[in-house]
Amino acid sequence: MRGRRRGRNRPSPQSPPSQESATAAAPAGNVSVTLVEEPRPDEGAHGTAGVVDGDATAGPAADAPAEAVDVGDAPAAEELVEDTPELSSDADGSGPGPGPAPDPVVAKAVSAEAPPKIRPTETVVVGTATEDVEPAPSNPGREAQAASGNPLPRVLAVANQKGGVGKTTTSVNLGAALAELGFRVLVIDLDPQGNATTGLGIDARNFELSMYDVLMRDSSLEDCVEPTSMKNLFVAPATIALAGAEIELVPAFSRELKLKRAIESVLDDFDYVLIDCPPSLGLITVNALAAATEVLVPIQCEYYALEGLSQLMRNVHLVASNLNPKLDISTIVLTMYDARTKLADQVATEVRDHFGTKVCRIVIPRTVRLSEAPSFGQPITAFDPASRGAIAYRELAKEVSGGTS
């Protein structure tokens, strides 16, 4: 782009100036030249400020304020070099005329780096400070459960029609060991004797609702649940009134599914639900099998315990085919194992040969401390944490939940 030059004392073509006026207007050797840049049509009011090289006197160009430079999205202007020869006076002062070309006048565009644009939706982070976030506490039990592939929540019916094989002892102590691993466990006492209730330190005089009210009066199971002295361990208590439920359930509508509907209302609040069944195969036990997804069978390491096992399996298959297709015997626990007798070893071998991997590797030994713990209203893991029974149930909880033992 080439600009036009105007000498401040350039004469008009019609009337050439005299020698005196030319000398007075422009002394020799002191010439003031201003470079005027005409704006392009696409630039609007934004032009390029010229810089004059030379010993020029103050004039209109010097007094003019600096032009504002738009540093928007337009790219930086390139350097402009003007090579038009200067207009100078003759040596004798007779008037303007072409003279020797002085150094070219260089006009440079003022450029500035545009500030970075920030989108309205972006977040500007100043400095390197970060908000302190407390890490989530680790839960070894849940991590082991996730690795095992067994989805939570799990509902296990602890059932065996023979009495005295360790159903209540297993329900209480296995629930306490699972709670130690970080699971939320609910023990439902369906035995009219209420041994699981007293074994967890719950007095019948300290609660208003029991499992009898849940089954026969359609009370909410959530209102029936009582907390225990152990963290993450809860119990739905039972009283002797539950003994009459076997007869009262006979004419009831949808009598086999009453417990299942009650558990579904609180299932999202717990990881494990252990149902302590009575030593029979009546309607209460059928309710437990219809509500559960798995059956845990404690087997005493004696001969009589094997006799009723085949009948229990037939009842489980009957419930599975008519009421609960998901029901399956998933876990068998050998209890009251006495390593000093050959009978205990023979029973354990026979059970393992018949049921294979469903039999837990951990066996529960016969110990006096396991028998003493219920009288103090505590599970064995709290009553005597270092005893053989406590260690065995902790290892059993790891195996049931899918962890290493």
BAKE-948310 format. One record per residue (C-alpha): residue number from 1; residue in three letters; x, y, z. Coordinates in steps of 0.001 Angstrom, whole numbers, padded with zeros to 6 digits, m for minus. Each point is the difference from the previous one (the first is absolute). Layout:
REM residues N
<NUM, ALA, <X, Y, Z>>
...
REM end
This chain:
REM residues 405
<1, MET, <000000, 000000, 000000>>
<2, ARG, <001537, 003315, m001070>>
<3, GLY, <m000928, 003235, 001723>>
<4, ARG, <m000040, 003578, m001281>>
<5, ARG, <002469, 002532, 001336>>
<6, ARG, <m000784, 003641, 000572>>
<7, GLY, <002716, 002484, 000746>>
<8, ARG, <m001148, 002552, 002479>>
<9, ASN, <001607, 002861, m002091>>
<10, ARG, <m000656, m001492, m003457>>
<11, PRO, <m001003, 002787, m002408>>
<12, SER, <m003182, 000019, m001965>>
<13, PRO, <000373, m000720, m003719>>
<14, GLN, <m001790, 003258, m000965>>
<15, SER, <002146, 002444, 001998>>
<16, PRO, <003649, m000990, 000553>>
<17, PRO, <001343, 001496, 003215>>
<18, SER, <002735, 002562, 000149>>
<19, GLN, <003445, m000625, 001307>>
<20, GLU, <m000618, 001854, 003227>>
<21, SER, <m003152, m001878, 000875>>
<22, ALA, <001617, m003311, m000799>>
<23, THR, <002944, 000819, 002198>>
<24, ALA, <m002163, 001194, 002854>>
<25, ALA, <m002354, m002947, m000201>>
<26, ALA, <002614, m002728, m000110>>
<27, PRO, <003564, 000648, 001162>>
<28, ALA, <002648, m001923, m001805>>
<29, GLY, <000867, m003310, 001517>>
<30, ASN, <m003071, m000103, 002263>>
<31, VAL, <m002875, m001628, m001825>>
<32, SER, <m003244, m001192, 001656>>
<33, VAL, <m001757, m002815, m001828>>
<34, THR, <m003137, m001822, 001155>>
<35, LEU, <m001112, m003378, m001307>>
<36, VAL, <m003764, m000189, m000239>>
<37, GLU, <m001576, m003456, m000442>>
<38, GLU, <m003404, m000108, m001586>>
<39, PRO, <m002248, m002659, 001571>>
<40, ARG, <m001063, m002897, m002132>>
<41, PRO, <m003706, m000574, m000465>>
<42, ASP, <000098, m003236, 001979>>
<43, GLU, <001866, 001522, 002935>>
<44, GLY, <m002547, 002634, 000867>>
<45, ALA, <001380, 002490, 002509>>
<46, HIS, <003034, m002130, 000894>>
<47, GLY, <003159, 001217, m001770>>
<48, THR, <003717, m000303, 000431>>
<49, ALA, <001895, 002596, 001988>>
<50, GLY, <003047, 001279, m001926>>
<51, VAL, <003393, 000663, 001537>>
<52, VAL, <002129, 002682, m001674>>
<53, ASP, <003722, m000414, m000163>>
<54, GLY, <001843, 003271, 000012>>
<55, ASP, <000599, 003202, 001933>>
<56, ALA, <m003515, 001320, m000508>>
<57, THR, <m001462, 002912, 001894>>
<58, ALA, <m003184, m000330, 002010>>
<59, GLY, <m003067, 000109, m002155>>
<60, PRO, <m003517, m001345, m000262>>
<61, ALA, <001247, m003575, m000196>>
<62, ALA, <001933, 000376, 003237>>
<63, ASP, <m002928, 001540, 001851>>
<64, ALA, <m002525, m002648, m001149>>
<65, PRO, <m000966, m002570, 002652>>
<66, ALA, <001077, m003582, m000488>>
<67, GLU, <m002540, m002042, m001855>>
<68, ALA, <m001656, m002927, 001760>>
<69, VAL, <001103, m003336, m001310>>
<70, ASP, <m002533, m002822, m000288>>
<71, VAL, <001576, m003268, 001143>>
<72, GLY, <m002966, m002223, m000606>>
<73, ASP, <000109, m002979, m002260>>
<74, ALA, <001838, 001856, m002815>>
<75, PRO, <003516, m001304, m000606>>
<76, ALA, <002985, 002213, 000718>>
<77, ALA, <000805, 002371, m002885>>
<78, GLU, <003207, m000456, m001902>>
<79, GLU, <002705, 002665, m000101>>
<80, LEU, <m000547, 002625, m002690>>
<81, VAL, <003050, 001522, m001692>>
<82, GLU, <m000530, 003227, m001954>>
<83, ASP, <002536, 000688, m002697>>
<84, THR, <m001483, 003234, m001481>>
<85, PRO, <002711, 002675, m000302>>
<86, GLU, <m000174, 002995, 002323>>
<87, LEU, <m000851, 003509, m001225>>
<88, SER, <002739, 002502, 000864>>
<89, SER, <000991, 003570, m000788>>
<90, ASP, <002703, 000973, m002511>>
<91, ALA, <003361, 000952, 001291>>
<92, ASP, <m000541, 003627, m001070>>
<93, GLY, <m003408, 000185, 001584>>
<94, SER, <m001775, 000631, m003318>>
<95, GLY, <m002798, m002469, 000692>>
<96, PRO, <m000821, m003600, 000384>>
<97, GLY, <001477, m002510, m002328>>
<98, PRO, <001238, m003516, m000103>>
<99, GLY, <003074, m000572, 002047>>
<100, PRO, <002018, m002934, 001228>>
<101, ALA, <m002163, m002715, 001411>>
<102, PRO, <000363, m000166, 003800>>
<103, ASP, <m000315, m003109, 002006>>
<104, PRO, <m003382, m001683, m000533>>
<105, VAL, <m002692, 000745, 002472>>
<106, VAL, <m001064, m003122, 001843>>
<107, ALA, <m003574, m000262, 001206>>
<108, LYS, <m000574, m002797, 002460>>
<109, ALA, <m003357, m001260, 001173>>
<110, VAL, <m000515, m000174, 003708>>
<111, SER, <m000803, m003584, 000953>>
<112, ALA, <m001085, m001462, 003260>>
<113, GLU, <m000701, m003536, 001044>>
<114, ALA, <m003712, m000603, 000476>>
<115, PRO, <m000996, m001192, 003477>>
<116, PRO, <m001120, m003636, 000164>>
<117, LYS, <m003700, m000470, m000443>>
<118, ILE, <m001917, m001840, 002699>>
<119, ARG, <m003212, m001732, m000841>>
<120, PRO, <m002855, 000743, 002354>>
<121, THR, <m000374, m003662, 000880>>
<122, GLU, <003645, m000570, 000834>>
<123, THR, <001345, 000045, 003524>>
<124, VAL, <003186, 001936, 000609>>
<125, VAL, <002257, m001587, 002588>>
<126, VAL, <002293, 002485, 001707>>
<127, GLY, <003168, m001408, 001470>>
<128, THR, <000478, m003616, 000917>>
<129, ALA, <m002121, m000143, 003135>>
<130, THR, <m002407, m002896, 000099>>
<131, GLU, <m002873, m000744, 002276>>
<132, ASP, <000767, m002501, 002720>>
<133, VAL, <m002300, m002975, m000510>>
<134, GLU, <m000088, m002704, 002604>>
<135, PRO, <000595, m003369, m001689>>
<136, ALA, <m002776, m002549, 000294>>
<137, PRO, <000754, m002596, 002666>>
<138, SER, <000977, m003369, m001348>>
<139, ASN, <m002309, m002918, 000605>>
<140, PRO, <001850, m003329, m000256>>
<141, GLY, <m003250, m001956, 000273>>
<142, ARG, <m001676, 001717, m002939>>
<143, GLU, <003170, m000256, m002087>>
<144, ALA, <000147, m003731, 000653>>
<145, GLN, <m003713, m000362, m000791>>
<146, ALA, <000457, 001862, m003300>>
<147, ALA, <002859, m002338, m000914>>
<148, SER, <m002052, m003106, 000800>>
<149, GLY, <m002693, 000767, m002566>>
<150, ASN, <m002912, m000508, 002448>>
<151, PRO, <m002311, 002995, m000313>>
<152, LEU, <m001226, 001856, 003058>>
<153, PRO, <m002340, m000070, 001808>>
<154, ARG, <m000092, m003686, 000868>>
<155, VAL, <m002803, m001694, 001952>>
<156, LEU, <001023, m003293, 001615>>
<157, ALA, <m002344, m002324, 001846>>
<158, VAL, <001915, m001907, 002701>>
<159, ALA, <m002071, m003184, 000023>>
<160, ASN, <000178, m003603, 001155>>
<161, GLN, <m002952, m001973, 001282>>
<162, LYS, <002126, m001617, 002683>>
<163, GLY, <000401, 002001, 003182>>
<164, GLY, <003244, 000634, 001837>>
<165, VAL, <002223, 000116, m003080>>
<166, GLY, <001096, 003643, 000416>>
<167, LYS, <m002530, 001971, m002055>>
<168, THR, <m000389, 002804, 002542>>
<169, THR, <003698, m000016, 000936>>
<170, THR, <000951, 000284, m003656>>
<171, SER, <m002562, 002741, m000712>>
<172, VAL, <001184, 002158, 002909>>
<173, ASN, <003753, m000462, m000331>>
<174, LEU, <000161, m000012, m003794>>
<175, GLY, <m002057, 003196, m000020>>
<176, ALA, <002360, 001606, 002518>>
<177, ALA, <003060, m001036, m002014>>
<178, LEU, <m001506, 001404, m003212>>
<179, ALA, <m000757, 003252, 001818>>
<180, GLU, <003672, 000202, 001009>>
<181, LEU, <000894, m000170, m003691>>
<182, GLY, <m002087, 003122, m000620>>
<183, PHE, <m003277, m001529, m001219>>
<184, ARG, <m003386, 001095, 001319>>
<185, VAL, <m001578, m003173, 001332>>
<186, LEU, <m003555, m000738, 001131>>
<187, VAL, <m000695, m003160, 001995>>
<188, ILE, <m003672, m000993, m000140>>
<189, ASP, <m001020, m002253, 002878>>
<190, LEU, <m002783, m002344, m001144>>
<191, ASP, <000468, m002500, 002812>>
<192, PRO, <m002755, 000314, 002655>>
<193, GLN, <002623, m000770, 002652>>
<194, GLY, <001607, 003379, m000795>>
<195, ASN, <003570, m001194, 000566>>
<196, ALA, <001497, 002264, m002658>>
<197, THR, <m001725, 002971, 001647>>
<198, THR, <001460, m000656, 003450>>
<199, GLY, <003340, m001045, m001473>>
<200, LEU, <000403, 003517, m001399>>
<201, GLY, <m000883, 001659, 003300>>
<202, ILE, <m003592, 001046, m000793>>
<203, ASP, <m002440, m000279, 002880>>
<204, ALA, <m003615, m000834, m000847>>
<205, ARG, <m001152, 002784, 002334>>
<206, ASN, <001824, 002676, m002011>>
<207, PHE, <m001892, m000217, m003300>>
<208, GLU, <m003617, 000233, m001042>>
<209, LEU, <m000123, m001732, m003393>>
<210, SER, <001331, m003443, m000868>>
<211, MET, <m000029, m002311, m003003>>
<212, TYR, <m003426, m001215, 001081>>
<213, ASP, <m001384, 003487, m000696>>
<214, VAL, <001745, 000061, m003380>>
<215, LEU, <m001462, m003342, m001116>>
<216, MET, <m003464, 000134, 001536>>
<217, ARG, <m000808, 003723, 000310>>
<218, ASP, <001792, 001294, m003095>>
<219, SER, <002202, 002313, 002065>>
<220, SER, <002992, 001581, m001718>>
<221, LEU, <003232, m001931, 000370>>
<222, GLU, <001842, 003307, 000252>>
<223, ASP, <m001902, 000809, 003196>>
<224, CYS, <000880, m003410, 001386>>
<225, VAL, <003787, 000185, m000536>>
<226, GLU, <002089, 000628, 003128>>
<227, PRO, <003686, 001060, 000091>>
<228, THR, <002530, m002070, 001911>>
<229, SER, <003118, 000946, 001903>>
<230, MET, <002095, m000713, m003091>>
<231, LYS, <000377, 002425, m002877>>
<232, ASN, <m001821, m000997, m003234>>
<233, LEU, <m001850, m002878, 001736>>
<234, PHE, <m003794, 000090, 000445>>
<235, VAL, <m002605, m002534, 001087>>
<236, ALA, <m003718, m000495, m000580>>
<237, PRO, <m000999, m001628, 003328>>
<238, ALA, <m002368, m002883, 000669>>
<239, THR, <m002148, m000921, 002982>>
<240, ILE, <m001892, m003093, 001094>>
<241, ALA, <m003069, 001454, m001743>>
<242, LEU, <001523, m001166, m003254>>
<243, ALA, <m000809, m003581, 000967>>
<244, GLY, <m003675, 000618, m000768>>
<245, ALA, <000774, 001339, m003463>>
<246, GLU, <000273, m003516, m001412>>
<247, ILE, <m003729, m000517, 000564>>
<248, GLU, <m001095, 003560, m000715>>
<249, LEU, <001732, 000022, m003382>>
<250, VAL, <m002034, m002958, m001300>>
<251, PRO, <m003074, 002010, m001137>>
<252, ALA, <001994, 003160, m000861>>
<253, PHE, <000004, 001270, m003573>>
<254, SER, <003370, m000420, m001786>>
<255, ARG, <001354, m001449, 003214>>
<256, GLU, <003322, m001229, m001445>>
<257, LEU, <001074, 003456, m001266>>
<258, LYS, <m000636, 002181, 003045>>
<259, LEU, <003636, 000082, 001080>>
<260, LYS, <001232, 000601, m003537>>
<261, ARG, <m002107, 003153, m000364>>
<262, ALA, <001178, 001218, 003395>>
<263, ILE, <003693, m000471, m000855>>
<264, GLU, <m000338, 001731, m003363>>
<265, SER, <m000923, 003237, 001765>>
<266, VAL, <003360, 000174, 001838>>
<267, LEU, <002269, m001924, m002343>>
<268, ASP, <001751, 003110, m001314>>
<269, ASP, <001184, 000875, 003526>>
<270, PHE, <002022, m003175, 000575>>
<271, ASP, <002685, m002057, m001691>>
<272, TYR, <m000786, m003307, 001709>>
<273, VAL, <m003256, m001309, 001437>>
<274, LEU, <000392, m003188, 002072>>
<275, ILE, <m003265, m001779, 000875>>
<276, ASP, <000250, m002275, 003040>>
<277, CYS, <m002594, m002701, m000705>>
<278, PRO, <m001705, m002225, 002584>>
<279, PRO, <000867, m003730, 000129>>
<280, SER, <m002994, m001035, m002086>>
<281, LEU, <m001319, 000133, m003542>>
<282, GLY, <m003280, 001800, 000748>>
<283, LEU, <m001436, 003178, m001468>>
<284, ILE, <002513, 002251, 001762>>
<285, THR, <002902, m001836, m001597>>
<286, VAL, <m001804, 000024, m003349>>
<287, ASN, <m000317, 003790, 000330>>
<288, ALA, <003739, 000227, 000605>>
<289, LEU, <000816, m002175, m003019>>
<290, ALA, <m002371, 001987, m002220>>
<291, ALA, <001621, 003286, 001053>>
<292, ALA, <003642, m001112, m000277>>
<293, THR, <002203, m000342, m003044>>
<294, GLU, <002413, m002457, 001628>>
<295, VAL, <m000115, m002675, 002664>>
<296, LEU, <002800, m000424, 002539>>
<297, VAL, <m000146, m003423, 001662>>
<298, PRO, <001917, m000584, 003242>>
<299, ILE, <000800, m003688, 000461>>
<300, GLN, <001161, m001411, 003288>>
<301, CYS, <002840, m002444, m000474>>
<302, GLU, <m002044, m002920, 001305>>
<303, TYR, <m001991, m002754, m001647>>
<304, TYR, <m003494, 001246, 000907>>
<305, ALA, <000596, 003272, m001786>>
<306, LEU, <000272, m001809, m003328>>
<307, GLU, <m003363, m001739, 000269>>
<308, GLY, <m002187, 003087, m000374>>
<309, LEU, <002169, 001600, m002675>>
<310, SER, <m001625, m001865, m002883>>
<311, GLN, <m003475, 001094, 001123>>
<312, LEU, <001164, 003610, 000251>>
<313, MET, <001290, m000162, m003565>>
<314, ARG, <m003358, m001272, m001239>>
<315, ASN, <m001798, 002871, 001697>>
<316, VAL, <002445, 002517, m001464>>
<317, HIS, <m000590, m001345, m003511>>
<318, LEU, <m003762, 000055, 000591>>
<319, VAL, <000081, 003664, 001008>>
<320, ALA, <002302, 000836, m002893>>
<321, SER, <m002319, m001592, m002552>>
<322, ASN, <m003182, 001638, 001312>>
<323, LEU, <000811, 003207, 001887>>
<324, ASN, <003600, 001102, m000445>>
<325, PRO, <001859, m001075, m003161>>
<326, LYS, <003208, 001760, 001146>>
<327, LEU, <000325, m002065, 003169>>
<328, ASP, <003043, m002233, 000253>>
<329, ILE, <002073, m001679, 002680>>
<330, SER, <003167, 002026, m000387>>
<331, THR, <001874, m000550, 003287>>
<332, ILE, <000446, m002907, 002383>>
<333, VAL, <001858, 000585, 003271>>
<334, LEU, <001400, m002797, 002133>>
<335, THR, <m000571, 000883, 003673>>
<336, MET, <000971, m001483, 003366>>
<337, TYR, <003039, m001634, m001543>>
<338, ASP, <002053, m001981, 002488>>
<339, ALA, <003326, m000964, m001467>>
<340, ARG, <000608, m002557, 002779>>
<341, THR, <m002702, m002328, m001333>>
<342, LYS, <000131, m002073, m003147>>
<343, LEU, <m003770, 000409, m000492>>
<344, ALA, <000307, 003735, m000599>>
<345, ASP, <002607, m000566, m002671>>
<346, GLN, <m002115, m002693, m001691>>
<347, VAL, <m003124, 002196, m000086>>
<348, ALA, <002005, 002937, m001407>>
<349, THR, <001475, m002218, m002713>>
<350, GLU, <m003403, m001394, m000982>>
<351, VAL, <m001591, 003446, m000207>>
<352, ARG, <002852, 001366, m002125>>
<353, ASP, <m000165, m002962, m002363>>
<354, HIS, <m003748, 000480, m000518>>
<355, PHE, <m000289, 003814, m000219>>
<356, GLY, <003443, 000924, m001305>>
<357, THR, <000843, 003696, m000103>>
<358, LYS, <m003183, 001036, 001806>>
<359, VAL, <001589, m001138, 003263>>
<360, CYS, <002069, 002753, 001605>>
<361, ARG, <003649, m000721, 000567>>
<362, ILE, <m000205, 001555, 003474>>
<363, VAL, <m001536, m002223, 002692>>
<364, ILE, <m001388, 001290, 003295>>
<365, PRO, <001632, m001751, 002963>>
<366, ARG, <m001802, m001076, 003132>>
<367, THR, <001102, 002434, 002726>>
<368, VAL, <m001283, 000997, 003415>>
<369, ARG, <000372, 003712, m000767>>
<370, LEU, <m002553, m000274, m002807>>
<371, SER, <m002490, m001411, 002492>>
<372, GLU, <000736, 002702, 002593>>
<373, ALA, <m000344, 003036, m002275>>
<374, PRO, <m003845, 000000, m000273>>
<375, SER, <m000355, 000219, 003785>>
<376, PHE, <001754, 003386, m000190>>
<377, GLY, <m002142, 001205, m002910>>
<378, GLN, <003027, 000306, m002312>>
<379, PRO, <001258, m001752, m003122>>
<380, ILE, <003235, m001911, 000362>>
<381, THR, <001943, 002662, m001921>>
<382, ALA, <m000797, 002498, 002765>>
<383, PHE, <m000038, m002374, 002970>>
<384, ASP, <003396, m001599, m000666>>
<385, PRO, <001577, 001370, m003197>>
<386, ALA, <003115, m002166, 000323>>
<387, SER, <m001790, m003327, 000500>>
<388, ARG, <000000, m002795, m002557>>
<389, GLY, <m003716, 000478, m000612>>
<390, ALA, <000416, 003711, m000755>>
<391, ILE, <002860, m000673, m002392>>
<392, ALA, <m001993, m002729, m001746>>
<393, TYR, <m003060, 002216, m000557>>
<394, ARG, <002139, 002862, m001268>>
<395, GLU, <001571, m002325, m002545>>
<396, LEU, <m003430, m001378, m000872>>
<397, ALA, <m001278, 003545, m000611>>
<398, LYS, <002861, 000631, m002418>>
<399, GLU, <m000741, m003214, m001836>>
<400, VAL, <m003744, 000639, m000214>>
<401, SER, <000515, 003569, m001205>>
<402, GLY, <002512, m001085, m002616>>
<403, GLY, <003164, 001235, 001702>>
<404, THR, <003127, m001947, 000775>>
<405, SER, <000145, m002075, 003148>>
REM end
